Amino acid sequence: MTGETPPVRIEADYLVETIGDPARAVETMAGEQSSGTFVPVPGETPELKARSAARVERLEILDERVETAALPTTAKTAGAEIRRARATLSWPLDNLGPSLPNLMATVAGNLFELRAFTGLRLLDIRLPGAFADAYPGPRHGIAGTRRLSGVADGPVIGTIIKPSVGLGPEETAALVESLCAGGIDFIKDDELQADGPACPFDDRVRAVMRVVNAHADRTGRKPMVAFNLTGDLDQMRRRHDLVLAEGGTCVMASLNAVGLVGMIELGRFSQLPIHAHRNGWGALTRHPLLGWSYVAWQKVWRLAGADHMHVNGLANKFSEDDDSVVASARTCLTPLFPDKPCLAMPVFSSGQGVRQAPGTYAALGTTDLIVTAGGGIVAHPGGPGAGVRALRQAWDAAVAGIPLDAHARDHRELEQALGAAA
């Protein structure tokens, strides 16, 4: 498996909206995000510009007519022509070195605040090979996740501890025990459950791993549990070490909460797969003319060390459409570098159940994914174990090309799930 040829310079693609000439606005952005400022300064010599200035590599003016600016601006818009364009900027690696935090300041920093733009969205980034040398990327990825969860092929069938919060350690362990008995592959904490007084992290890990380890002793198979260790750096390190000592096989972190440096450090010391949760992502992407595309955003977190990346799910409970979800999942499975693919396992979640299996498989064309159904498993009429079997039956049918209704005739759990979801 090979990735795109790494560029010599850092490259970033943008969708921009501006009042007046897009070429002039993009040149302003290039200057602001490299050697220039809002007025000429004596030190910015032609030699310095040649060495350090950002370049506008491509500019495509879009023909669509724009009646109203997408975002508020202090610039005068009355009677002005508003234009949109796609632009590619590049920077010499020497400006910042292979540093993810400083990359963020360069390709996604003050440019979002520039008055010239009434819309600006980062679409993609391409990085020189030096970034592959500087950062570990996923240490476990797809192969490690399959090995540790005992799922050699097919999707990794998972669920989330529900209710999200409110259960104590022993109640959580009791639910996990029933899920293990039902044949679950993967269980995760909800992102709202971390280390509250009602369910302390240490007590929850010990109680849950007691039943998971006992199940593994009886059956020879240990489901993967992603414990939410989100916290300060020292807390995350200590919590990771506890999960490892108790025989756990996965940890989870909320990316936007721990920040890029927190994720980089977790990726460096973690001996376990890192399940990366994207809560807060909507604030970065929901407006189509502001923020990030997932294509660009997930590359940073994969390189930092994320083994699993949430991508939402088909027919989800949120605002994202199915095409966007599928594109997000595919990009997690697209190599970052020819010699260091850094593949992350896409995680489908958000209102998922048996009915999404055929569409998800048809769109993605692979079972290298984790599908997590909360209510779709825990709320099954026959109980959590039946919910696990129903979701697995749905995916078996999807892979085999059998309609769900036909497969349900001989599979009671799937039949019940389809009835409940109708």
HELIX and SHEET records of a PDB file:
HELIX    1   1 PRO A   22  GLU A   32  1                                  11    
HELIX    2   2 PRO A   46  SER A   52  1                                   7    
HELIX    3   3 LEU A   93  ASN A   95  5                                   3    
HELIX    4   4 LEU A  100  VAL A  107  1                                   8    
HELIX    5   5 ASN A  110  GLU A  113  5                                   4    
HELIX    6   6 ALA A  130  ALA A  134  1                                   5    
HELIX    7   7 GLY A  141  SER A  149  1                                   9    
HELIX    8   8 PRO A  169  ALA A  181  1                                  13    
HELIX    9   9 PHE A  201  THR A  219  1                                  19    
HELIX   10  10 LEU A  233  ALA A  245  1                                  13    
HELIX   11  11 LEU A  255  PHE A  269  1                                  15    
HELIX   12  12 GLY A  282  THR A  285  1                                   4    
HELIX   13  13 TYR A  294  ALA A  304  1                                  11    
HELIX   14  14 ASP A  322  CYS A  332  1                                  11    
HELIX   15  15 VAL A  354  GLN A  356  5                                   3    
HELIX   16  16 ALA A  357  LEU A  364  1                                   8    
HELIX   17  17 GLY A  375  VAL A  378  1                                   4    
HELIX   18  18 PRO A  384  ALA A  400  1                                  17    
HELIX   19  19 LEU A  404  ALA A  408  1                                   5    
HELIX   20  20 ARG A  412  ALA A  421  1                                  10    
SHEET    1   A 5 ARG A  55  ILE A  61  0                                        
SHEET    2   A 5 ILE A  82  TRP A  91 -1                                        
SHEET    3   A 5 ILE A  10  ILE A  19 -1                                        
SHEET    4   A 5 PHE A 117  ARG A 126 -1                                        
SHEET    5   A 5 LEU A 290  TRP A 292  1                                        
SHEET    1   B 9 VAL A 156  ILE A 160  0                                        
SHEET    2   B 9 PHE A 186  LYS A 188  1                                        
SHEET    3   B 9 MET A 224  ASN A 228  1                                        
SHEET    4   B 9 CYS A 250  SER A 254  1                                        
SHEET    5   B 9 ILE A 274  HIS A 277  1                                        
SHEET    6   B 9 HIS A 308  HIS A 310  1                                        
SHEET    7   B 9 MET A 345  PHE A 348  1                                        
SHEET    8   B 9 ILE A 370  THR A 372  1                                        
SHEET    9   B 9 VAL A 156  ILE A 160  1                                        
END                                                                             
